[in-house]
Amino acid sequence: MSRAAAAPAAPATGLPPAALARYRVEGFLAPLPAMSAAEAAALLDRLQAFEARDPAAAGPILRHKGHLVLPWLDALIRHPAILAAVRALLGPDLLCWTTNAFIKEPGDGRFVTWHQDATYWGLSAHEVATAWVALTPSTRANGCMRVIPGSHRWPVQPHRDTHDPANLLTRGQEIAVAVDEAAAVELLLAPGEMSLHHVLMAHASGPNSSPGRRIGIAIRYVPTWVRQTAGVRDSAMLVAGEDRFHHFAPEPRPAAEADAAGLAAHRAAVDAARQLLYRAVPPGAEPGSRD
Ligand SMILES: O=C(O)CCC(=O)C(=O)O
């Protein structure tokens, strides 16, 4: 299949002008409809069935670029409503750079410190957005994402790496300057809703003190003209429009769950992510491969 032919038909603009203007001012939008609650429940079933079938592999695969291995996740990154919204932000030619499932089990104490995604990603521009799609409710009690409106206009702040194992981020990185918690906004989502956030947006989330799992899939989109600048051979999946730049190695779509080709592509992508996200980190650190 040609790369252009792989692009789904999506409405040209998926955000009303007022929402677009708000994103430019605040750096995020939430809640936005992505799919029905029933569609989200079906995706959650598939995720949990995969975890049950192969618990050892599921963690690392879901954490980073699971769309290379799981056809349902490959479909999610091309979902017409999600793409329509992201096209309104970033233009018609889009790559999915990565996917990361953020899973918090009841009482597991996992959290995310205040950080800006752009810090270690090595991308040549800040025209990069995340669609965070809720497969379960995302609430104050289960550790929903919180953002600082307008922080996408901050430059990349100094970050320090804590390597705290309870931190869901790869390096346990956190902004090394004070963040005004009182200014934070909670992104409360129902299953099937999503938030969109800018790559410079300061965001964090607390632990899950509810009795249920909190599961969201973060999908990172970049326009095709963005490059990887960190000296790593990076790859990405064309999901809309065409790629006239070829800055990223194209990624194969999975034909079946966890088939040999998908697993090989995933292994290569995790190796590249390890080089990217752990550059200048002492050897011995364990990969988490998220931000
Ligand atoms: O899911 C979370 O709690 C944090 C997500 C996050 O840091 C991100 O999507 O960049």
The ligand as an SDF file (V2000), in Angstrom:
LIG
                    3D

 10  9  0  0  0  0  0  0  0  0999 V2000
   -0.8950   10.0900   32.1710 O   0  0  0  0  0  0  0  0  0  0  0  0
   -0.3300   10.8590   32.9220 C   0  0  0  0  0  0  0  0  0  0  0  0
   -0.6140   10.9300   34.1130 O   0  0  0  0  0  0  0  0  0  0  0  0
    0.7720   11.7520   32.4150 C   0  0  0  0  0  0  0  0  0  0  0  0
    0.8120   11.8000   30.9310 C   0  0  0  0  0  0  0  0  0  0  0  0
    1.9580   12.5580   30.3810 C   0  0  0  0  0  0  0  0  0  0  0  0
    2.8770   12.9470   31.0470 O   0  0  0  0  0  0  0  0  0  0  0  0
    1.9490   12.8080   28.9380 C   0  0  0  0  0  0  0  0  0  0  0  0
    1.0400   12.3560   28.2380 O   0  0  0  0  0  0  0  0  0  0  0  0
    2.8730   13.4800   28.4540 O   0  0  0  0  0  0  0  0  0  0  0  0
  1  2  2  0
  2  3  1  0
  2  4  1  0
  4  5  1  0
  5  6  1  0
  6  7  2  0
  6  8  1  0
  8  9  2  0
  8 10  1  0
M  END
$$$$
